[in-house]
Amino acid sequence: MTKKYNVVDSYVCKAKGYEKLKDCNCDNCEMAAKKKTLKKSSSSHFVLCENVVAANLNPADLPKKKTLLLGTLVVATKKVDNSKAGVIISDLEKKRDNCVGKTWVCPMLSLVLVCPQMLPYILPIPCKSRVSLLKDADLCKDIQGLKVDDQVFIIEKDNWNKAVITYIGPVPEIGEGKFFGLE
């Protein structure tokens, strides 16, 4: 039995600071190409970096079009053409509705790659803030390096306050992902 693989080109835009599937065409864009071979069974998570009116890949299914919102976590399932990918809304996403299990055609320029190490950290974050976090590679590394007893700063009503991390882990009552307990 032969295994099938998807080849996905992803790029890192040095100006915007985050990975995309295709050239982002920003001013003075310097893209460093990265070719990835993904097993069909593996899941590549992405976050939408803008609102997208996506068409249903199966025209017989309803709804035919759906607005996928900025920050929504999706899984790329297939490459439709050189500029579009078929995506499904991730099972990890909280806002599941009538679009679960349906494949939506989405522009590759609207997808920001989520590395597997960052996935548990972005799940508790509100959708609109996910893209900002993923753009900041240094912040992503810092978050992954945090541990219990580390000192951090929190902002409350424009005031910076010191806090100590007392817990890092799941809180099933609240949702998926890693949460931080602060004191």
VEXDO-631851 format. One record per atom (N, C-alpha, C): x, y, z negated. Coordinates in steps of 0.02 Angstrom, whole numbers, padded with zeros to 5 digits, always signed. Layout:
<pts>
XYZ...
</pts>
This chain:
<pts>
+00042-00059+00000+00000+00000+00000+00044+00062+00000+00033+00106+00046+00073+00168+00050+00039+00223+00012+00079+00265-00019+00053+00322-00056+00052+00382-00010+00000+00423-00015-00004+00483+00025+00017+00542-00018+00050+00590+00014+00075+00648-00022+00052+00711+00014+00039+00763-00024+00026+00829+00003+00090+00870-00003+00108+00906+00049+00164+00951+00045+00137+01021+00038+00157+01055-00014+00132+01122-00028+00191+01169-00029+00187+01222+00011+00237+01274+00009+00216+01325-00043+00260+01339-00089+00246+01394-00135+00304+01441-00134+00292+01502-00151+00342+01554-00147+00342+01594-00212+00398+01623-00228+00402+01667-00285+00413+01737-00259+00366+01782-00272+00373+01851-00251+00412+01888-00305+00470+01913-00287+00512+01947-00337+00482+02015-00356+00444+02045-00312+00414+02110-00328+00356+02102-00377+00313+02053-00365+00254+02044-00409+00269+01995-00466+00319+01952-00457+00341+01910-00511+00302+01847-00524+00262+01823-00476+00228+01760-00489+00224+01719-00425+00212+01655-00435+00211+01609-00378+00145+01613-00341+00150+01608-00275+00091+01605-00232+00103+01550-00182+00051+01531-00147+00058+01479-00097+00083+01506-00030+00077+01571-00020+00096+01600+00044+00123+01670+00033+00157+01697+00082+00186+01764+00078+00132+01814+00057+00147+01855+00006+00096+01901-00019+00095+01967+00019+00144+01979+00062+00146+02039+00105+00147+02105+00067+00174+02105+00006+00179+02168-00030+00239+02207-00003+00243+02272-00019+00299+02313+00004+00365+02285-00021+00414+02281+00023+00481+02255+00005+00477+02186-00025+00433+02145+00002+00423+02079-00026+00484+02035-00012+00510+02005-00064+00564+01957-00058+00538+01891-00083+00525+01846-00038+00497+01782-00059+00551+01729-00057+00556+01691-00109+00601+01635-00112+00558+01572-00103+00570+01536-00049+00528+01478-00034+00545+01420-00079+00493+01384-00099+00500+01323-00137+00453+01273-00106+00479+01216-00085+00436+01165-00056+00424+01112-00109+00362+01094-00119+00344+01044-00168+00308+00988-00134+00323+00928-00154+00285+00870-00130+00244+00846-00189+00180+00845-00181+00135+00827-00235+00100+00761-00218+00098+00716-00266+00059+00655-00256-00014+00675-00253-00052+00640-00213-00123+00657-00206-00158+00652-00273-00136+00606-00316-00169+00599-00380-00149+00653-00430-00093+00686-00417-00073+00738-00465-00116+00800-00456-00124+00837-00509-00166+00897-00504-00122+00958-00510-00129+01002-00461-00094+01066-00462-00145+01120-00480-00135+01149-00538-00181+01201-00561-00159+01269-00536-00209+01310-00520-00198+01378-00497-00248+01422-00532-00233+01487-00535-00279+01537-00560-00293+01584-00502-00355+01603-00493-00373+01651-00441-00350+01720-00463-00313+01754-00419-00287+01821-00436-00334+01877-00413-00392+01858-00388-00443+01907-00367-00510+01870-00361-00564+01908-00360-00629+01877-00346-00630+01854-00274-00657+01794-00262-00657+01765-00195-00727+01740-00178-00753+01761-00121-00815+01732-00095-00794+01671-00056-00807+01613-00085-00783+01550-00056-00840+01512-00024-00824+01480+00032-00874+01439+00067-00868+01367+00042-00924+01333+00039-00925+01263+00020-00895+01222+00077-00846+01179+00062-00813+01139+00114-00862+01091+00146-00911+01067+00108-00963+01024+00135-01024+01066+00150-01036+01083+00214-01091+01128+00231-01160+01101+00213-01166+01036+00200-01231+01008+00182-01249+01022+00108-01199+01036+00067-01210+01050-00004-01234+01122-00015-01273+01130-00068-01293+01197-00090-01258+01213-00155-01240+01273-00170-01244+01332-00127-01191+01331-00073-01204+01367-00019-01158+01370+00038-01098+01415+00022-01110+01469-00017-01057+01515-00036-01062+01529-00110-01005+01544-00140-01003+01557-00212-00947+01606-00224-00958+01654-00268-00905+01700-00288-00867+01668-00346-00804+01651-00332-00760+01625-00384-00725+01685-00415-00727+01691-00480-00704+01751-00514-00630+01751-00530-00602+01811-00533-00533+01822-00552-00517+01783-00616-00461+01748-00615-00439+01711-00674-00466+01641-00681-00512+01621-00636-00540+01554-00641-00486+01502-00627-00484+01450-00668-00436+01396-00660-00463+01346-00609-00425+01333-00556-00446+01287-00503-00391+01236-00490-00409+01183-00456-00362+01131-00435-00364+01128-00359-00305+01134-00328-00301+01130-00255-00306+01056-00236-00354+01041-00192-00364+00971-00173-00341+00957-00102-00342+01007-00059-00320+00996+00010-00303+01061+00043-00260+01057+00094-00244+01115+00135-00292+01115+00193-00332+01168+00200-00382+01172+00254-00348+01193+00319-00308+01246+00315-00267+01268+00372-00208+01307+00342-00172+01343+00384-00112+01377+00360-00125+01434+00311-00187+01457+00307-00201+01513+00262-00254+01497+00210-00282+01437+00211-00336+01420+00164-00325+01352+00132-00350+01345+00072-00347+01282+00036-00416+01264+00009-00427+01200+00002-00488+01177-00031-00475+01170-00105-00516+01201-00147-00506+01200-00219-00571+01177-00254-00562+01147-00311-00619+01132-00355-00607+01169-00421-00660+01187-00455-00653+01218-00520-00630+01164-00569-00578+01179-00606-00548+01131-00652-00598+01108-00705-00592+01045-00724-00633+01018-00778-00617+01053-00844-00558+01083-00848-00538+01118-00909-00570+01187-00916-00599+01211-00862-00631+01277-00862-00695+01275-00903-00706+01325-00944-00764+01327-00989-00829+01340-00951-00826+01383-00901-00888+01404-00868-00906+01358-00810-00930+01300-00826-00950+01253-00774-01024+01264-00758-01039+01267-00694-01109+01276-00674-01123+01232-00613-01165+01256-00569-01184+01215-00512-01129+01205-00460-01069+01230-00473-01015+01222-00424-00966+01167-00445-00978+01133-00500-00934+01080-00522-00934+01023-00472-00875+00998-00457-00868+00942-00411-00871+00960-00338-00885+01022-00323-00888+01044-00254-00821+01074-00234-00802+01064-00172-00739+01092-00147-00754+01157-00110-00717+01209-00130-00727+01276-00103-00666+01297-00062-00678+01329-00005-00624+01353+00037-00603+01421+00011-00539+01427-00003-00513+01487-00035-00449+01509+00000-00437+01574+00010-00373+01596+00040-00314+01579-00006-00261+01554+00024-00202+01536-00016-00172+01597-00050-00181+01656-00019-00154+01717-00050-00188+01733-00116-00245+01703-00129-00282+01717-00191-00264+01669-00247-00217+01624-00236-00200+01574-00286-00132+01587-00318-00130+01585-00384-00068+01592-00422-00056+01525-00456+00003+01495-00444+00019+01430-00472+00027+01434-00548+00000+01384-00582+00008+01378-00655+00054+01319-00667+00113+01331-00695+00158+01275-00708+00127+01233-00764+00139+01167-00763+00107+01123-00812+00122+01142-00884+00181+01171-00897+00199+01190-00965+00155+01248-00991+00132+01291-00946+00092+01349-00966+00017+01334-00971-00004+01279-00941-00076+01264-00939-00109+01266-01007-00083+01232-01059-00118+01234-01124-00120+01304-01155-00073+01347-01137-00072+01415-01165-00121+01462-01132-00137+01451-01069-00183+01498-01035-00256+01479-01043-00271+01418-01062-00341+01397-01069-00380+01439-01119-00353+01457-01177-00392+01498-01224-00396+01572-01205-00357+01593-01157-00353+01664-01138-00412+01682-01093-00443+01740-01104-00498+01761-01060-00474+01764-00987-00519+01746-00942-00501+01740-00871-00466+01802-00843-00490+01861-00859-00461+01922-00830-00390+01935-00853-00369+01906-00909-00301+01916-00935-00251+01863-00911-00276+01809-00883-00231+01754-00863-00181+01775-00810-00203+01812-00760-00158+01831-00705-00103+01876-00732-00119+01923-00775-00068+01967-00805-00015+01927-00841-00036+01878-00879+00012+01836-00915+00056+01797-00866+00026+01767-00816+00065+01726-00769+00113+01768-00728+00099+01832-00719+00145+01877-00682+00209+01889-00720+00207+01885-00786+00264+01901-00829+00301+01837-00847+00352+01820-00806+00389+01758-00816+00425+01757-00884+00451+01814-00906+00485+01817-00971+00437+01803-01028+00378+01833-01024+00328+01822-01076+00306+01748-01078+00299+01717-01019+00281+01646-01016+00334+01604-01052+00398+01619-01040+00452+01582-01073+00450+01594-01148+00438+01657-01168+00436+01673-01240+00378+01636-01274+00321+01634-01243+00263+01599-01272+00277+01525-01282+00309+01494-01231+00324+01423-01236+00375+01409-01291+00416+01458-01308+00468+01449-01358+00446+01464-01429+00384+01488-01438+00360+01505-01506+00350+01442-01547+00365+01448-01612+00354+01392-01658+00328+01418-01725+00305+01372-01766+00279+01390-01832+00334+01426-01871+00315+01477-01909+00358+01520-01950+00393+01575-01910+00382+01579-01844+00409+01635-01806+00369+01698-01823+00403+01755-01823+00369+01818-01833+00350+01848-01765+00290+01874-01762+00264+01906-01701+00230+01971-01721+00214+02011-01672+00176+02072-01683+00107+02063-01652+00057+02088-01686-00011+02090-01658-00034+02162-01656-00077+02177-01608-00103+02245-01601-00175+02246-01626-00188+02289-01674-00256+02299-01699-00271+02373-01698-00318+02393-01656-00338+02463-01650-00277+02509-01642-00236+02495-01594-00177+02535-01577-00122+02535-01630-00126+02491-01679-00073+02484-01730-00039+02417-01721+00028+02417-01726+00067+02356-01723+00074+02329-01794+00058+02266-01804+00066+02234-01869+00106+02170-01862+00149+02157-01911+00187+02095-01910+00142+02038-01933+00155+01980-01904+00119+01919-01924+00166+01860-01919+00149+01807-01953+00188+01745-01951+00144+01691-01922+00172+01652-01877+00135+01596-01847+00131+01540-01898+00071+01520-01915+00061+01466-01964+00037+01401-01932+00014+01406-01870-00013+01347-01836-00009+01358-01761+00010+01305-01725+00007+01305-01652-00023+01237-01632-00080+01239-01599-00110+01176-01579-00183+01184-01559-00216+01127-01551-00286+01129-01528-00334+01150-01584-00388+01180-01564-00445+01195-01608-00507+01176-01568-00526+01112-01570-00581+01088-01528-00647+01125-01537-00659+01153-01597-00721+01189-01608-00725+01253-01566-00666+01280-01548-00664+01343-01510-00659+01329-01435-00617+01280-01416-00609+01266-01345-00545+01228-01332-00529+01221-01268-00470+01185-01245-00407+01226-01253-00350+01193-01255-00285+01227-01254-00254+01234-01322-00197+01270-01323-00160+01283-01385-00179+01351-01413-00194+01351-01477-00210+01412-01512-00156+01427-01563-00151+01491-01581-00102+01512-01631-00139+01535-01694-00118+01507-01751-00143+01530-01815-00093+01581-01842-00117+01640-01861-00074+01694-01884-00093+01716-01954-00043+01735-01992-00055+01759-02060-00024+01827-02068
</pts>
